[in-house]
Amino acid sequence: MNTNQTGHGPPEDEIETLCERITGYLARYPQAEDSLEAITEWWILEQTIRVEMSKVQEALARLVGRDLIEVRRGIDGRVTYRLITRLGARIRK
């Protein structure tokens, strides 16, 4: 990790990631304007959720591919995931 220019504070790569998240939010909502606190609580949180959702989606796809969980589609079209029944006892051990 690179430290910032002063050698204090968060690493430079973390600051650049935040810059990307802030500009990404502004690209989606060009009229957005907020305080430091609100940007931290809402904008960055939204971006973090987007990143994590992408990671979770990949993890779920891998687990489905490994036949550990199954995909179910509800009447409303919503996809849910659950442990394959025959594996439940094995995983709990």
N, C-alpha and C positions, 0 to 999 in steps of 0.2 A: 504494500500500500504506500502511496505517496502522501507525505504530509503536506499541509497547505504551505503557502509561501512564507509565513511567519514561523513555521515549525511548531505552532501551537494550534489547538483546535482539531476539528475532524479532518480525516485524510482527504486529500484533493479529489480522489475518485468518488467519494461519497458526496462531496459538494457538487461535482459534475452530474452525478445521478439525480440529485435534487433539482438542478437546473433543467435537466431534461424532463423531469416530472412536472415542474411548474410550467414550462413552455408547452408541454403536451396538453396540460389542462387548458391553458389559454388558447391553444389552437382549436380545441373542441368548443370552448366557450369564450369567444373573442370579446364579449362585453363584460366578462368577469372582472371584479375589482373587490379586494378584501384586505383585511388587516393581517398582520403577521400571525396572530393567534388563529384566525379563521383559516388562513392558507395552510398552516401546520395541521390543524384539526381536520379540515375537510378536503382540501385539494390534495394534499400529500397522502392522506388516508385513502382517497379514491384511487389514486395512482398505485398505491401499495396493494390495494385489493385487486386491481386489474392484473398486476404482475403475479400476485399469489394465485389468482384464479387460473391464469395460464399454466402455472406450475402444477396446480392441483389437477387440471384437466389432463396434463401429460401423465401425471402419476396414475390417475384413474385409467387412462388408456393402457398403460403398462400392466396394471393389475388385471384388467379385462383380458389383455393378451396372454397373461400367465394363467388364465382360468382360475383366479382367486376370487374375483367378484363378478357379478353379472349386472347387466343393464336391463332396466325395465322401463317401459314407456306407459305412462298413465293415460287415462281417457282424455285428459286435457292436453296431451302431447308432451308433458314435462317428463324428462328423463331422470330416473333415480338409479342408484347403485346399491347393491347389497351383497353381503357375503354369500357365496355359493353354499347352500345348506350342508352338503356333504363335507365341507371343509371346516365348518364351525367348531367342532370338537377338537380338531387337529390344531387350529390356530390358537384356541384358548389355552392349550397346554403349555 
